[in-house]
Amino acid sequence: MNAFYNDAIRFIYVTIKVKWTVSTDLLRNARYNKGTAFTKDERSKFGLTSRLPPVVETLEQQLQRSYDQYKRLGDSLQKHVYLSDVFDTNQTLFYALVTRHLPEMYPIIYTPTESQAIKQYSKIYRYPNGCYLDIEHNDPEYMKEQFAEFGKPGDIQYIVITDSEGILGIGDQGIGGILISVAKGHLMTLCSGLDPNRFLPIVLDVGTNNKDHREDPKYLGLRKDRVHGEEYGRFLENVIHSVKETFPNAFIHFEDFGRSDAKPVLDRYSPKLPCFNDDIQGTGVVTLAAIFSAIRLTKSKLNEQKFVIVGAGTAGVGIADRIVSSMVKEGITREEARDKIYLLDKQGLILDKHADRATEGQKPYLKKGSVFADQSSSDEVDLETTVSTVHPTALIGVSGQAGIFSENIVREMSKHTKQPIIFPLSNPTDLMEAKPSDLNEWTDGKGLIASGSPVPPVKRNGKDYYISQCNNAFIYPSVGVAAVLSECKTLTEEMLSSAADGLASTPRSLFKSDDSLLPDLTNVREVSRHVKFAILKQALAENNCADYVPREDEALKKWIKQTEWNAEYAEYE
C-alpha cells in the first residue's frame, strides 16, 4: 500500500513539475509565446490559465494594442527598444507588427535608428541578442560547443557575422555590432521570408579602437585595442571552420568588416563556400539596379556613363566593381570600364602616386595625377576639381561626409549632363552627402536621385517626387534566401548580376511612381520574389542548385512563395 501511495505521489509531483516547466517555457520562449492569444484549450492543457488574463485575444487585437503602445513613444530610440522587447518576448507578434507597418518601422529597426542603438548598446542592454565570440577564447573546440547550443546541423541556414569595425557612418563599435547582425536577420525574415528560427547573428569581439567605448565602465566588450594581422586571421579561420563543422549547409553573410579586412576576407572564402559581403556586394548590386533604372529613363547605356564615387571603402569599391562587371558584359574591356570610374577618399581623388596607401580593392582605379596637374594647385585633387575636369554623368556618395556634394559641385555637374544621376547614400540621415531636396533644386528638377536613408518626397513641377531609397533590403535578403533555397556551392558573380537585373526589371506596378528608380518598400516581399526568381534561374543555368528546386518557371515561382515564413500563430498539441 505504501509503495502504491509513494508512486502515486511521485506521479502527481512529476506531472505538476512537467506542466509547470511547459507553461513557463511557452511564456518565456519568444519563439513559442502567444501571450493573450493562447486559446482556452491550450491554457488548460499547458497550465497557463492562471498565468494569463482571462480574455483570449486574436493576433489582430494584439497588433492593435502593440501599435497603440508604440505610437505613444515619441523618441526613435525608445521605439527601437520597445520593438526589441516585443521581439524578445513574442517573436510572431514582432514580425506581424513590423510587417504591418514596415515603411514606418523600417527606420526604427534599421537605418538610421539602429546606429543610435549600436552606439549605446552597453547602456541600453537588456537581453542577450545572439552569439558573442571573443578573441580571448580562440579555440575551435570551444567555438563548436558554443555553436551547438544554437541548434543541430540542419537547424541554422543563415549566419550574419560582423567584427563591427566598419559600421557605415559610425565606424568601430566593438561589441555593439551584434545589433547590426540582429537587424540584418530581422530584414531577412521581413523582406524575404527566412524562418527566423534558422538564423544566427554573431559578433566577433577582437577589441575596439573606439576610445569612448574602452573608457566607458558600462562597456560590455573587451577593453583592448583592436587585433589585426595574423592573430586576427587565425581567429576568423577558427570561427569559419567551426561554423562549417557545426552547420555545414549554412550561408555566411559578412557584415561591416573594416576596409583593410573586408575584401581580403571575401576573396579568401568566396571560392570555398557560399558567402556574401553585403557592404561590398549588396551595396554594389542595389546601386547598380538604381543606375539601370536611371539610364533607362535617360535612354542611354551603362558604358556611356562616367562615375565619380566619393568614399573609397568597402561600399565604394564594391559599387565600382559591380559597375565594371556590368560594363564588361556590355562589351568593353575591364580596363576601359575602370577608366570611367573615379574614386575619392577623404584626401581626394586616388591617384597613381597614392599606390602605397591604397587598398588592394582601390588599386585598379588609380588615376594618373598628370591629367589633373593644370586644374589643381595642390598635390591633391579634390571633389570640385574632379567634377569640373571629368564631367561625370553620375555622382555617388558613400563617404559619411555630410554636405560634401555642394551647390557649386552639383551645378557644375549639371552643366555637362542633361539628367545628372546623384546618389547620396551615406547613412544615417545626418551624414548624407547632400539633402535630396537641395539636389532637386540645384539640378532644376532634372536630377535622378536616390538616397541611402528614407527621406520625405520633394516637390518637382508642382507635384511630389518620391526619392527612392537605395536600400540593401531589396537585395541581400533575396540573395541570402535564394542561396539557402538553392543550396549553391558558391555564390557566383553571375548570380549577383542576375539579382541586379531582377530588381531593375521589377514590374512598374511595384514602384511608388513612374519616375522612381527603385520599388516601394511596401511591396518588398513581392519584389523579393522577383529577385529570388532571377537568382534561382541563374543558379539552375549554372547547375549550381539542389535537385529539388523546380525547373519550370511557374512551378519555381509558386515554390518560392510557398517556402516563405509568415508571422502566424500555430496550434499547440
N, C-alpha and C positions, 0 to 999 in steps of 0.2 A: 504493500500500500504506500509506504514511504517513497519507494523508488518511482512509482507511478506519479505521486504527488510532486516529487522533485523534477521529473521530466516535464510535467505539465507547466510548472512554474518557469522552467528553462525555456520552454516553447513560447510562452507568453512574453517572457523577457526579450528573447531574440526577435520575436515578431514586432514588438514595440520599438526595439532598437533599430531594426531594419527600416521600419516605416518612418521613424524619426530621421534616419540618415537619408532616405529617399526624399523626404519632404524638404529637408534643409538643402540637399544638393539641387533640387529643382528650383528652389527660390534663389540660391546663391550663385548658381552657374548661369551666366548670361546667355549661354548657348541654348539652354532649355527653359529658362524662366519665361513665363507668360503673364506673371503678375495677376492682376484682377481678371484676366481673360481665362484663367483656369475654370473649366466647367464644374458644375456641382458634382458630377460623377467623378471627375478627376480629383477634386478636393477631398471627397470621401475616400477614394481609392488610395490616395497617397498621403493621407493625414495632413491635409492643408486647410481644412475647414476653419479652424480657429486661428490660423496664421494669416488669414486674409479678411478684408472687409466683406460683408455678406453679398454685396451686389456683384453679379457676374457681368463683365463688360465685353464688348466686341473690340477687335483691334481698331476699328474706326473710332470708337469712343475714346480709346486710349490715345489715339493720334490727336484728337481734338484737345484733350486735356494737356498733353505734352506740348503742343504747339502754342496753346494759351500761356503756359508757363514760360516757354521760350520767348514769346513776344514781350513779356513783362520785363525782360532783361535788356537794359539799354546798351551795355558795353559789349563790344565784339568778343573780347577775351572771356567775359563771363558767359556769353553764349557758347563759346567753344568748350569751356569747362563743363557747362550744363550738358551739352551733347555727348561729351566724353563720359559723363556719369551715366547717361542713358545707355550708352554702348556697354559700359562695364556692368550694368545690371540686367539689361534686356536687349539682346542683340537684334532680335527680329523687329522690335519696336523702333530701334535706332535706324535700321536700314529702311523701314517703311516710312518713317518720318522724313528722313533726308531725301528719299526718292520722291515723296510727295512735293517737297519744296526745294528741289535741287538747285535751281538757279539762285534762289535766295540764300541757301545754306552753304553752297559751294565755297564762297569766300570766307566762311566761318570755319569749315572743317579743313580747308586747304588755303591756298594763297588768297589774300595776304595775311589773314589772322593766324594761320599756322606758324608764321615766322615769329610772331609775338610769343606764342606758346612755347616754341622751341627755345627761344632766348631765356624764358623764365621757367623752364622745365623744373629745375630743382626747387623753385619757390612754390609752384602750383601742384607739385607731385601729390597724387592721391593713391594711385594704384599701379602695380607693375603693368607694362604695356606690351611686352614681347620677350625676346631673348637677348640678354646682355652678356657679351663676351668681352673679357679684358685681357690685355696682352700679358698680364702677370700670371695668367693661367693658360700658358701656351703649350698645351698638351693635347694631342689628338684624341686620346682615350677619354680624357676628361670631357672634351667637347662632345664626343659621341654619346656619352652618358647624359649630358645636358640636353642634347637634341632629342634623345629617346623619350624624354619627359613630355615632349610635344606631340608624340604620336608614333604610330608604326610606319614602316617603309612606304606604304601606299597612301598614308593619310595626308601628307603635305605635298601639294602640287606646285606652289608658287612661293618663292622666298625673296624678300627685299633685304639687301644688305647695304648698310651705309657705314662709313667711318667718320662722317659728319664734318669733314674738313672743308668742303666746298659748297655749303648750302647757299643756293642762289640768293644774292642780295645781303646775306648776313654772315657768310663765311664760317669759320671754325666754331662749332657749338658743342663739341665734346659729347657727353652722354645724352644731351637733349636731342640729338639727331634721331633717337629712337622714334620720336613723333613724326618725322618725315617718312620713316618706313611704315608706321601705322597708317598715316594718311594715304599713302600710296595703296595700301591694302584696301582701305575703305573705297577708294575710287575704282579699284579692280572689280569690286562687287557691284557698286552703284552703276558704273558705266558699262560693264561688260558681263556681269552675271557670274563672276567667280564665286564659288562656295566659300564664304569667309572662314569656315572651319578647316579649309585646306590651305590656308595662308599662314606664313610665319614671318613676322618682322624681326629683324636682327640689327643691333648696333654693335660695332666694334669699337671698344674704348681703348685707344692707343695713346691716351693723354690728350692734352689740348694746349695750343699756343695762345688761347684766349685768356689774357691775364685777369680779366674781370671774373671769369669762372674759377680760375685756380685760386684766387684770393678770397672767394666767397665761402664763408663757413658752411653755408647751406648746400653748396655744390655737391652733387651725388656721384660724380665720376672721379677718375684718377687725377690727383693734383700733381701732374708731372708734365714736362714738355712732350709734345707730340713726337712719337717714334717714327722714323723713316728708315730707309735703307734695307740692309739685309735682314735685320730683326723683324721689321715690318713685313717683308716678303715672306719670311718663314711662317709668321703668324697667319697671314692671309692664306698661304698654301695649306696650312693645317685646318683652317676653317673650311675651305672649299673641299678638301679631301674628306673631312668629317661629315659635311653636308651630303656629299655624294654617296658616302658609305651608309648613312642613315636613311636618306630619302633619295634613292637613286634616280627617280623619274622627275624630280623637282626642277623647275625652270628657275634660274637665278637672275635676279634683277639688281644690278649695281646702281647705287644712288648717291649722288653728291660726294663723290670722291674728289680730292683736290686735283688741281691741274697737273701736278707732277706725277700722279699715280693713275688717274682715271683712264687715259688711253692705253698706257702700258698694261694695266690690269685687263682691260677689254681685249687688247691684242694677244695677251698671254692665254686667256681662257676661251675666247670665242671659237677658235678652231677645234677645241677639245670637247666642249659641252654646250648645251643650249643655254645661252645667257645673253644679256642685253644691258646697255647703259643708257638710261633714259635721258641724261643730260647731253650725251653725245648723239645718240641715235634717235631718241624720241623727239627731242627738240628739233633736230635736223629734219625729220620726216614731217612733222606738223608744219614747220615753217615752209618747207618745200611745197606742201599741199596748198598753203595760202598763196605762195608765189605762183603756182599753177593757175589758181583762180584769178589772180591779178593779171597775169599775162593773157589769160583768156579774155578778160574784159578789155585789155589794150590791143587785142588782136596781133600780138607779137609772139616771138619764140623765146624759149629759155636762153638759147645760146646767143641771142642778140642783146642780152642784158649785161650791165656792169654793176657789180655789187661792192658796196663798202660796208664792212661788218665791224662794228665798234664793240670790242670785247673779244679778246683772243684766247679765252679759257676753253674749257671743255665744250660749252654750249656753242661758242663762236666757231671753233674748229669743226664741231660736229655739223653745224649748218653748212659751212663751206664744203666739207667733204661730201655731204649729201647733194649739194648743187652740182659739184663736179661730176659725181657718178651719173646724174641725170643728163648733164650736158654730153657726156661721153656716149650715152645711149642714143642721143640725137645725132651723133656722127662726127663730133670733133675730138681731137686728141685730149688726153688728160692735161698735158702741158698748156694747150690752148685754153682749156677751161679754167685752169688755175690762174692764168694771166688775167682773167676777167674778174678776179676776186681780190680785194684789198682789205687786209686785216690790220686793225689798230688795237693796241693795248693802251695802258694808262700813259705811256710815254709818247704815243703817236703811232704813225704807220710803221709796221715791222719791215725793216729794210735788210738788205744782204749783210750790212755791217753789224747787224744785231744777232748774227748766227750763234754766237757764243751764249746768249741769254735765251734764245728761242727754244721752245719745247720741240720734241720730235713731230708733234702734230702741226706746229706752226711753220716749220722749216720749208715745206713745199710752197709756201705762199710768200716767201721773202721777195721784196721788190728792189730793183736797182735804185740806189739813192741818187745816182747821177741824173735820173729823169726829172727829179724834183729840185735840182740844185738852183735853178733860176727862180723858182717860186718861193723858196724858203730861205730866210735869212739866218736860220739857226741850223744846228746839226740834226734836229728832229723835225719831222713833218707832221703837223697837227691835222685835226679833222677838217678844219676850214680849208686849209691848203690842199688837202687830198681831194675834197669835193670839187673845188674850183679847178683843179688840174685834170681829174679823171672824168668829170661829168657823169656820175653814176645814174643809172635808172632806178636803183634800189638801195635804200639805206636801212640797215638792220642794226638794232642795238641790243646787246646782251652784256652791257658794261657795268651796270649798277651805279652809273654816274648820272644823277638826276639833272635834267635840263641840258645835257650836252648837245642835243640837237637844237641849236639856237635858231632864232628867226633868220639871221643872216645866212646861215648854212642852208636852211630849208629853202629860202627864197632863191639863193644861188643855184641850188639843185634844180628848182622848178623852171629856171630859165632855159634849161637844156633838155628837158623831157616833158612831154605834154601831161602825162599822168604819173607823177612820181610814186613809187612804191616805198612806203615808210612804215617800218615795224619797230616801235619802241617796246621791246619785250621784257625789259628788266622788271622784276617784282621784288618786294611789294610795291604798291602804287606810288609811294613817295620816292621811289628810286627810278621811275620811268625817265627815259631819255628826253621825252617831251610829252606834254599833255595832248591827247588826240584832238581836243577842241582847238588848241593853238595850231596844230598841224593842218587842220581843216582850213583855218583862216589864212595861214601863211601860204598855202597852195591854192588859194582862191577856190576852195571846194573841189579841187581836182585830184587831191591825194588819195591813194588807195592805202588805207590804214588798217593795221591790226595791232593789238596790244597784248602784253603778257598777262596783265590783270584785268578783271572785269571793270568796265567803265560805262557810265551812262551814255545814251545816244547824244550826238551833236546835231545842231541844225545845219542843213545844207539845202539851199534853194527853197527855203520855207518849209521844209519837211525834216523829220527825224532821220538821221543817218546812223544806223546801228554799227558800232565798231566791233568787228569780230575779235574774239579772244583767241589768240594763237596758243591754244591750250593743249598741253600734252595729254590731257584726259581723253582727247579724241583718238589718241594713237596708242600709248603704252598699254592701256587695259586690253585693247583689241589685239595688239601684238602678243601680249602675255597669254591671254586666253587661247588665241589661235595656236600658239606654241604648245600650250598644255594639251589642247584637243588633238593636235596633230601628232604629239609625241615625237617631234622632229629631233634629229640627232644634233643639228646645229641650226642657229638662226642665220639664214643666208642674206647677202646683200640684195638678192632678187626678191626675197620675201619682204624686206623693208621697203624696197621701191614699190612693190605692189600695194603696200599699206598707204603710201602717199598717193598713188593713183586711185586707190579705192576711196580715200577721203575726199580727194578733189572731184571725183565723179559722183559723189553722193547726190541723190535726186534733189533738185532745187526746192522741192516742197518742204524739205527739212531745214531750209535756211530762213533766217529772220526776214530778209528782204532780198530783192533781185540783185542788188549790188553788194551784198555781204560776201566776204571772202571765204568764210567757213560756216558750217552749220550751226544751228542754235543748240545750246546745251540742253534745253528742254527735251530734245529728241535724241539724246546721246545713246540710249540703248539701241535705237533703230539705226543710228549712224554706225555704231559699233558692229552691228550685224553685217552691214555693208562692207566695212573694212575687214572683218574676220573672213568673210566670204572670199574677198580678193586675195588675202594671205593664204588661205587654205587651198585655193585653186592653184596658186603658185607652188605651194608645198607638194601638192599632188603631181603637178607637172614635173617637179624635180625628183619624184619618188622619194620624198623626204617626209613621209606621212605613214601613220599606222594603217593597217589593212581595214580596220573597221570604219574609217572615215568614208562617207558616201561619195561616190564618183559623179553621179548625175547632179546637175545644178539645182533642180528643185528639191531633190532629196537632201542635198547638202544644206540649203537654206533652211529647210524645216528642221533638220537635225541641230543646226547651230542654235536655233531658238529653243529647242527642247532641252538643251544642255544647260541653260541659264538657271542660276539660283534666284529665287524670288522670296521676298520677305513675307512669309505666310506662316501662321501657327499650325503645327502638326497636332494630331490627336494622339495622346499617350495611352499606351496599354500597360 
